[in-house]
Amino acid sequence: MRKLLGALVLASVTGSASAAASDDRWIHLRVDDAGGENGRVDIQVPVGLVSTLLPALKGKHGHGAIHVDGNEVDMAEIRGYWNAVRSAKDGQYVTVRDDDSDVRISKSGGFLRVTVDDRDGGSRVRMKMPISLVDAVLAGGDTLDVDAVGAALAKIPTGEILTVDDEDSHVRVWIDGEAAPAREDRP
């Protein structure tokens, strides 16, 4: 969970960094661990505050590769697929139903949507990512263009970006106009 949390924190912080300081929206990350540690993490950061942190992050966390099932993915190939999806009409592009899960990938209303439901009830993923954010993530060649991602994230409307539920944890990332009240109950 710590590696996942670190990646999500970094994505949340670097993603909104170039937003205007006058932006009064908040980026929230909430992780509830139910897989033994029963820990909770709540991070909420005003977009304006994050924009001042960008200089400290630039160049330090923008290198790496995407791995799927332990294999490095060719980013040029991913960009080619994404360009085809971005320029295509809105619609349901992928539907996979097998004994283990249902997976759906679609594009509609300016968003890429991915849903995954395990048949055994073990996990559920809901991702609604603005197309402009996917463009920004894939624009940086072999590195992450923090400025492009930040500019795209600053334009995202309020609402859910990602939810992941599985037998071990619940992760939620969203943007809204106010700080969430602190959770007082113990895990």
N, C-alpha and C positions, 0 to 999 in steps of 0.2 A: 504494500500500500504506500510506503514511503516514496518509492520511485515514481509511482503514478501521481502521487500528491505533488512531488517536486516538479514533474512535467506540467501538470495542470496549473500550478502556481506560476511557473515561468510563462506559460502560454497566456494566462490571464494578465500578468503584469506587462509582458512585452507587447502583447496584442493591442493594448489601448494606449500605448505610450505617446503617440503623436497627436492625440486629441487635444483640442484647445483647452487651456486651463479654465476657461469659463464654463465648460461642460459640467453640469451639476449632476450628471447621472452616476450611478454606481455599478461596478462590476462585482459580482458575487460568485464565490466558489464555496460550496458546502459538500463536505465528505463525511459520511457516517459509516464507520467500520463496524460490521457485525460479525466478522470472521474470527473472533477470539479476543482481540484487543479492546473492542467496544469503544474505540476512540472517536472523537469528533473534531473536525476542523471547520472553522468558519472564517472565511477571508472575504472582506468587502473593502473595496478601495475606490475612492472617488476618481473618476476618469481624469479630472484636473490634476490630482496629486500624482497619478501615475505618469502623466506627461512630463513631469519634472524629473522622473527617474530614468528616462531614456538614455541620456548620455552615459550613465554608469553601466548600462546593459549592452550597449552597442558593441558588436564585435566579440563579446565574450560567450554568447550562448547561441550563435547563429549558424554553427557548423554541425554537420552530421548527415545522417542518411535515414531513409525510411526502410524499415524491415517488415516483411510479411512472412510469417511462419519461419523466421530465422534467416530469410534470404533478403539481401539488399535489392530494392526495387529500382529499376532504371527510371530516373526522374524525367528524362526526355520522353520516354514512353508514357509515363503518367500524364505529362503535359499534353501530349498528343491526344490521349483519351479525353482529358478534360476539355480541350479545345473543341472536340467533336460534340461533347455533351453541352457545353456552354452555348454553342451556335445552333443546336437543335431546338425544336419546338418543345414546349413543356409537355411532360407526360411521365408515365410509369415506365422506367427503362429496364429494370431488373426485378424479377420476382423469382425467388427460389424457395420451393417448399420441399422439404425432405423429412426423413424420420426424426431429425434432430432439431430443426428450426425453420422459421419463416424469415426470409430476408427480402426487404423491398428497398429499392433505390429509385428516387424520382426527382424531377425538377418541376417546380411550380411557383409562380408568384415571386420570382427572384431568389428562390431558396433551393438549395440541394437538400433533400430529405433522405435520411437513412433510418430504417427501423429494423430491428432484429429481435425476434422473440424465440427463445428456446422452448422447445416443446415440453421439456420436463419442468418448466417454470423457474429454472435456475437463474436466468438473466434476461434483461430487457434493455435495449438501447433505443433512444430517441434522439436523433440529431437533426437540427434545423439550422443549417449554416447558410448565411447569405452568399450568393454567387460571387459578390465582390470580395468577400473574405477568402474564398477558395482561390480566386484569381491572385490575390495578394500573397497568399501562402506559397503558391506555385510560381511566382514571378521571379524569385531571387536566385535562379541558377542553382548552384550547389550550397548556397547559404540562405538563411532566412533574412529577408529584407524587412527588418523591424519597422522601419518607417512606413513601408507599404501596408504591412499588416495593421499597424497602428491607425493609419488613415482610414483603412477599410472598417476596422472595428469601431472607430469613432462615429461612423455613419450608420451603424446597425440600429434598427429600431429596438425599443425596449422589448423584453421577452426572453423566453427560454432559448438557449443555444445548444445545450447538451444535457441529457439525463441518462444515467447508466444505473441500472439496478441489477444486482446479482446476489448470490447467496452470501457473499462476503462484505458487500458495501453498497452504498447509495451515493452517487455523485451527481451534483446539479450545478450547472453554470448558467447564469442569467444576467441580464442588464436591466436595471430599472432606475427610477428617479429618486430613490431614497435608501437610506441605510436600513437594514433589517434589524429588528430588536434582537438583543442578545438572548440566546437560549440559556435559561437558568437551570433547567433540569439536568441531572447527571445521566450519562449514558448507562 
